[in-house]
Amino acid sequence: MREVITAKSAGFCFGVKRAVDMVYDEAGKDNRVFTLGPIIHNEQVVKDLEKKGVKVLHSVNDIDEGANTTVIIRSHGVSEEIVKKLEEKNVNIIDATCPFVSKIHKIVKKESQEGRTVVIVGSDNHPEVEGIKGWCVNKPVVLESIEEAEKFTPDSEKKLCVVSQTTFNYKKFKDIVDILSKKSYDIDVMNTICNATEERQTEAGTIARQSDAMLVIGGKHSSNTQKLYEICRKECENTYFIQTLDDLDLKQFQSFRSVGITAGASTPNNIIKEVQSYVRNE
């Protein structure tokens, strides 16, 4: 039996658990229930909700109106424009936006109204960042890499307000902020990376350093899981990204005496336990 270390912070974070619970609560009622985009980046959860009658919509325009229709805003949040379009529809609206993401919406709206240039450190096409951009009253700047930060030339007439995608790599955020601080004398930095994300990333790196191999479990479209994979890969060459036990090739693990396991914020506990048990006992 090999040694298996599973991260205590692995699995659902507060915002994801809250959103998923809200959808399951609605799924048990008589209303037709829709989520605007997948509620979280986990195919297994989305498929299970589909079995319970919850359908995924990809646009406000796809909504079939009616008093018995409920539309749930997913944990990543949406733009202010989409919120207003929803409010114009004859539907029940449930906002499952993570409270930490909602806080960023308020910050960027206020700061951009006051004339500051908002810089969002994150992945431009990620739904959370798409939503954050939609709360800025002027065009924000999105920076994802050191290279983009180095190329960025701020308007010397405007103050900068820097925020981050909640699931961004904390070390990379600090490096980008250091570069921006040298370019602008007037900069407000709001570290909006979720505490749970920082804790998860730090713990994953520590376990990866101590292990012969590392498993990172999560949805293939999950940004925070991809960041965990990057962190673990730097610390442990034998790092593998899987969605479920089906993706695991145990032949790769026969020579490893110790295996570390972590999981993204959208990974259900039952999947983590299944992988943990299998790796330990094989």
C-alpha positions in Angstrom: 0.0 0.0 0.0 1.5 3.3 -1.0 1.4 6.6 1.0 -1.3 8.9 -0.3 -1.6 12.5 0.9 -4.8 14.4 0.1 -5.0 18.1 0.4 -7.4 19.3 3.1 -8.4 22.2 0.9 -9.3 20.0 -2.1 -12.8 20.2 -3.5 -15.7 22.5 -3.3 -15.0 26.0 -2.1 -17.6 28.1 -0.3 -18.9 29.9 -3.4 -19.2 26.8 -5.5 -20.9 24.8 -2.7 -23.4 27.6 -2.2 -24.2 27.8 -5.9 -24.6 24.1 -6.4 -26.8 23.8 -3.3 -29.0 26.6 -4.6 -29.5 24.8 -7.9 -30.3 21.4 -6.2 -32.8 23.2 -4.0 -34.6 24.6 -7.0 -34.4 21.3 -8.9 -36.7 19.8 -6.3 -39.5 22.3 -7.0 -42.2 22.5 -9.7 -40.7 25.3 -11.7 -38.7 24.9 -14.9 -35.1 25.5 -13.9 -32.3 26.9 -16.1 -28.8 28.0 -15.4 -27.2 30.7 -17.4 -24.1 28.8 -18.5 -23.0 25.6 -16.6 -23.4 26.4 -12.9 -19.7 25.3 -12.3 -16.9 23.8 -14.4 -17.6 20.2 -13.6 -19.3 17.9 -16.2 -20.4 15.3 -13.7 -22.3 17.8 -11.6 -23.9 19.5 -14.7 -25.0 16.1 -16.0 -26.5 15.1 -12.7 -28.4 18.3 -12.6 -29.7 17.7 -16.1 -31.1 14.4 -14.9 -33.0 16.4 -12.4 -34.5 18.6 -15.1 -32.0 21.6 -14.9 -31.1 22.8 -18.3 -28.2 25.0 -19.3 -28.8 28.2 -21.3 -26.0 29.9 -23.1 -27.7 33.2 -23.8 -30.4 35.4 -22.3 -32.1 35.3 -25.7 -32.7 31.5 -25.3 -34.9 32.0 -22.3 -38.5 30.7 -22.7 -40.4 33.2 -20.5 -43.1 32.3 -18.0 -44.0 32.8 -14.4 -43.0 29.2 -13.7 -39.5 29.7 -15.1 -36.5 30.1 -12.8 -33.1 31.3 -14.2 -30.0 30.9 -12.0 -27.0 33.1 -12.5 -23.9 30.8 -12.0 -21.2 31.2 -9.5 -18.9 33.0 -12.0 -21.3 35.9 -12.2 -22.4 37.9 -15.3 -22.2 41.5 -16.6 -24.5 44.2 -15.4 -26.0 44.3 -18.9 -27.0 40.6 -18.7 -28.5 41.2 -15.2 -30.6 44.0 -16.6 -31.8 41.9 -19.6 -32.8 39.1 -17.1 -34.8 41.6 -15.1 -36.7 42.5 -18.2 -37.8 38.9 -18.7 -40.9 37.4 -17.1 -38.9 34.9 -15.0 -37.8 34.2 -11.4 -34.1 35.1 -11.0 -31.8 33.5 -8.5 -28.3 35.0 -8.2 -25.8 32.3 -7.3 -22.8 34.6 -8.0 -20.0 33.9 -5.5 -20.0 36.7 -2.9 -16.3 37.2 -3.5 -16.9 37.8 -7.2 -19.9 40.2 -6.4 -17.5 42.2 -4.3 -15.2 42.7 -7.3 -18.2 43.8 -9.4 -18.8 46.6 -6.9 -15.2 47.6 -6.7 -14.7 47.9 -10.5 -17.9 49.8 -11.0 -17.1 52.4 -8.3 -13.4 52.8 -9.3 -14.3 53.1 -13.0 -17.0 55.6 -12.3 -14.4 57.7 -10.5 -12.3 57.7 -13.6 -9.7 55.1 -12.8 -8.4 52.6 -15.3 -9.4 49.1 -14.1 -6.8 46.4 -14.7 -8.1 42.9 -14.3 -5.4 40.3 -13.7 -6.9 37.1 -15.1 -7.8 35.1 -18.2 -9.7 37.3 -20.7 -12.1 34.7 -22.0 -12.9 33.2 -18.5 -16.6 33.7 -17.6 -15.7 35.3 -14.3 -13.5 37.9 -16.0 -16.2 38.4 -18.7 -18.6 39.3 -15.9 -16.2 41.6 -14.2 -15.5 43.5 -17.4 -19.2 44.1 -17.7 -19.4 46.1 -14.5 -16.7 48.6 -15.6 -18.1 51.9 -17.0 -15.0 52.4 -19.1 -13.0 49.8 -21.0 -10.8 47.8 -18.6 -7.4 46.2 -19.3 -7.0 42.4 -18.8 -3.5 41.1 -18.2 -2.8 37.4 -17.9 1.0 37.1 -18.2 4.2 38.8 -17.2 4.8 39.5 -20.9 1.5 41.3 -21.2 2.2 43.3 -18.1 5.6 44.4 -19.4 4.1 45.5 -22.7 1.3 47.5 -21.0 1.7 51.3 -21.1 -0.7 53.0 -18.6 -2.2 56.4 -19.3 -0.2 58.8 -17.1 -3.3 61.0 -16.7 -5.3 58.2 -15.0 -5.0 56.3 -11.8 -4.9 52.5 -11.9 -7.1 50.2 -10.0 -5.8 46.6 -10.1 -8.1 43.6 -9.2 -7.7 39.9 -9.8 -9.8 36.9 -10.9 -10.6 35.1 -7.7 -8.8 31.9 -8.8 -5.7 33.4 -10.3 -2.2 32.2 -9.4 -1.2 34.3 -6.3 2.5 34.4 -7.1 1.9 35.4 -10.7 -0.5 38.1 -9.5 2.3 39.5 -7.2 4.8 39.5 -10.0 2.4 41.3 -12.4 1.6 43.9 -9.7 5.3 44.5 -9.1 5.7 45.3 -12.9 2.7 47.6 -12.9 3.9 49.4 -9.7 7.0 50.4 -11.6 5.0 51.8 -14.5 2.5 53.9 -12.5 2.9 56.2 -9.5 -0.8 56.2 -8.7 -2.0 52.6 -8.3 -4.5 51.0 -6.0 -4.1 47.2 -5.7 -7.0 45.1 -4.5 -5.9 41.5 -3.9 -9.2 39.9 -4.8 -7.9 36.4 -5.1 -10.1 34.3 -2.8 -8.5 33.1 0.5 -9.5 29.6 -0.3 -7.6 29.8 -3.6 -4.4 31.0 -2.0 -4.7 28.3 0.7 -5.4 25.6 -2.0 -2.5 26.7 -4.1 0.0 26.9 -1.2 -1.0 23.5 0.1 -0.9 21.9 -3.3 2.7 23.1 -3.9 3.8 21.8 -0.5 2.3 18.3 -1.1 3.7 18.2 -4.6 7.3 18.9 -3.3 6.9 16.0 -0.9 5.5 13.4 -3.3 6.8 11.1 -6.0 3.7 11.8 -8.1 0.8 14.3 -7.9 -2.8 14.0 -9.1 -4.8 17.1 -9.8 -8.5 16.4 -10.1 -10.9 18.8 -11.8 -12.9 19.8 -14.9 -10.9 20.4 -18.1 -12.4 23.9 -18.4 -11.8 24.8 -14.8 -9.4 27.7 -14.5 -8.5 27.2 -10.9 -7.7 23.5 -11.5 -5.4 24.4 -14.4 -3.6 26.8 -12.1 -3.2 24.0 -9.5 -1.7 21.8 -12.2 0.8 24.5 -13.2 1.9 24.9 -9.6 2.2 21.2 -8.9 4.0 20.5 -12.2 6.7 23.0 -11.2 7.2 21.1 -7.9 6.7 17.6 -9.1 7.6 16.3 -12.6 5.2 13.4 -12.3 2.0 15.5 -12.1 -1.2 14.3 -13.8 -4.5 16.2 -14.5 -7.6 14.0 -14.4 -11.3 14.7 -14.3 -12.4 11.3 -12.8 -11.0 7.9 -11.9 -11.7 6.8 -15.5 -8.8 9.1 -16.7 -6.3 7.4 -14.3 -3.7 5.0 -15.7 -2.4 3.2 -12.7 0.5 1.6 -14.6 2.1 5.0 -14.4 1.9 4.9 -10.6 3.4 1.4 -9.9 6.9 2.8 -9.2 5.7 5.7 -7.0 5.8 5.2 -3.2 4.1 8.4 -2.4 1.2 10.2 -4.3 -0.3 13.6 -3.5 -3.8 14.5 -4.4 -5.5 17.9 -4.8 -8.6 19.0 -6.6 -10.1 22.2 -8.0 -12.9 24.2 -6.4 -15.6 22.5 -8.6 -14.7 18.9 -7.8 -17.2 16.9 -5.8 -16.0 15.1 -2.7 -17.1 11.7 -3.9 -14.8 11.9 -6.9 -11.8 12.9 -4.7 -12.6 10.0 -2.3 -12.9 7.5 -5.1 -9.5 8.4 -6.6 -7.9 8.5 -3.2 -9.2 5.0 -2.3 -8.2 3.5 -5.6 -4.7 4.9 -5.6 -4.1 3.9 -2.0 -5.2 0.3 -2.4 -3.9 -0.6 -5.9 
